[in-house]
Amino acid sequence: SSARPIEQCQSIIAKLAVIWVGSMTLSVPEILLWQLAQDTSPVSGTVTEYCIMKPSSNLPESIYSLVLTYQNARMWWYFGCYFCLPILFTVTCQLVTRRISGTEKKPESRGTKQSQAESHLNCTIIGLSIIYGLCTTPENVCNIVVAYMSPEMSKQTLDLLHLINQFFLFFKCSVTPVLLLCLCRPLGQAFMDCCCC
């Protein structure tokens, strides 16, 4: 019956800025770790460029030592920042949202469109979280296996693990928009309206 207060634009921009700046800060070590290298291909004999995981020797000494430390702890950084942190944040937000909506719900407003939309949105977020968790778990397992067992593994096995990582990354990126379009009816309907015009 009472309209909810609309969040101000400055508040939304501030939240987005915190998320984006925080994400970029967490990914800075990864940028410093990789560099472009050139080598002659044994098959074609042409010079090709490829990425290698090796910090540049041109970095200042203090940053270079930090990047080397990051390289040694990279798999745990990945596991903590790119798996545990998003899952923990999503679960915490879901629990807080349920608690708040549970205290605000009145018996007569349980069947309203707004509560149905919120419920549908929660299902969408949970679905995206499950897809994210399922797709990043193999990557984290592969990273841990490679970090601890790479000297004992053949190059073909390591290449296969990297290929599996790339497959799950592709799968996560391709399934996410499809899941959003299927679970979020207004977005899916708008998409279909655009495609079928």
N, C-alpha and C positions, 0 to 999 in steps of 0.2 A: 504493500500500500504506500509506503514512503519511498521516494526515489533515493537511490544511493548517490552519494556525492561523487562527482566526476573528478578524476585525478587531474591535476594541473599539468600542463605541457612541460614546465621546467622540471617537475618531479620525474616524469617519464624519461626526459632527456638525461637527467642526472643518473638514473638507474642504468640506462643503456650505456652511458659513458663509463660507469664503474665496471660493467660487464665487459665492454670492449677493451678498455685500458688494462683491466686485470688479465684478460685472455692474451692480449699482446705481450704483456710483461712476462707471463708464464711461458710464452713461446720464444722469447728472445734467445735463450741458450741454444735452442734448436737451430736458429738461423746462423748463429756463430759457429756451430759445429760442422755444418756441411759446407763444402766448397766445390766449385767446378774444376775438373781436371781434364786434360787431353791425353789421349793415347792412340797409338796406331792399332787399328783393328787387325787381328791375325788372319781373318778371313778375307776381307776386301782390300786391306792394305791402306785404307784411307784413315785420316786423322779424325777421331770422333771425340765428342765431349760427353762426359758422364759425371754424376755426382758421387763424391766419396765422403765418408764420415771421418773427417780429419780436420782439426782446427788449423786455421791459417797461421803460419809462422809470422805473418806481418802484424798480428794483433799485439797490443801492449802486453808486457809480461804479466801484470796482475790479472788482466782479463784472460790471457792465455792459460794461466794456471787454473782459473775458475772454470773455463771451458773444459779443460782436461778432467777436473773433478766431476763436472757434469757428465762427461762422456762415460766415466766409470760408474756413475750412479744413474745413468739415463733410464734404464728400465724401471727403476723404482720411482723416478720422477714421472715417467709416463703413466705408470700404474696409479700413482697418487693423484696427479693433476688431471689426467685425461680419462680416468675410470672412476676412482673412488670419489673424487670431489664432485663431479656432475651427478653421480648416482645419489650420494649423500645429500646434496643440495635439493635434488628432486624429491627424494623421500621426505626430507624435512619440510619442504614447502607443501607437500601433499598432506602431511600430518597437521601442520598449522592451519591449512585451509579447511580441512575436515573439522578441526576443533572449533574454528571461528564460525563456519557455516552451521555446525551442530548447535552452537549456543544461540545463533541468530534465527534459526528456523522456527517458524510458528506452525502449529498443526494445520492451519487453513491454507498456508502458502506452499505446502509440499508439492503440489501438482502443477505449479505455475510454469510458464514457459521459461522464465529466468532460471529456476532451479533445475529444469531439464537441460537447459543450455550449459549451465555450470557443470552438471553431471557428465554431459557429453564431452565437455572440454577436459575434465579430469580424466576420462577414459582415453582421450586422445594423447594426453601427456604421459599417462601410464604406458600406453602402447608404444609411443616413441622411445620412452625410457627402456622398455623391454628390448626393442630392436637394437638400440644403442648398446645395451649391456651384452646381448647375444653376439653382436658383431665385434665388439672390442675385446671380449674375453679371449678368443683365439689369438688376437694380436698380442695381448699381454702375456699369455702363456708362451707364445713363440719368442717374444723378447726375453723372457726369463730363461727359456731353454737355450737360446743362442748365447746369452751372456755367460751362462755357467758351463755349457757343454760344447761351445763352438770349436775348441781345439780338437775335440774327439770326433767331430762330425765332418762328413765329406762336403765338398762344395755343392754337389747336386742336392743334398738334403737341405743345406742352408738356402739355396736358391728356391727349393720347393716351399720352405717355410715363408720366405719373402713373397712368393707368389700367392700363397694362401692369405697372407696379410693383405695384399693388394686386392684380392677377390672380395674379402670381407669389407674392406674400405669401399669398394665399388658397390657392393650389395647394400651397405648402409646408406650410401649417398643416393642410390636409385630407389630404394624402398621408402625412404622418409617422405618425399613429396607424394608418392602414391598413397601412403598411409594417411597423410594429412588430407588428401582429397577424398578418401573413402570415409574417414571418421568425422571430418568436419563438413557437415552437409551444406552449409551456406557457401563455403569455399569451393566445394566440389560442384555445386550448382552454378556458381559464377564461372568456374572453369569451363563447364559444359556449355554454358551460354556463349562464352567467347569462342569456343572451338566450333560450335554448331551454328554460327551466325552465317 
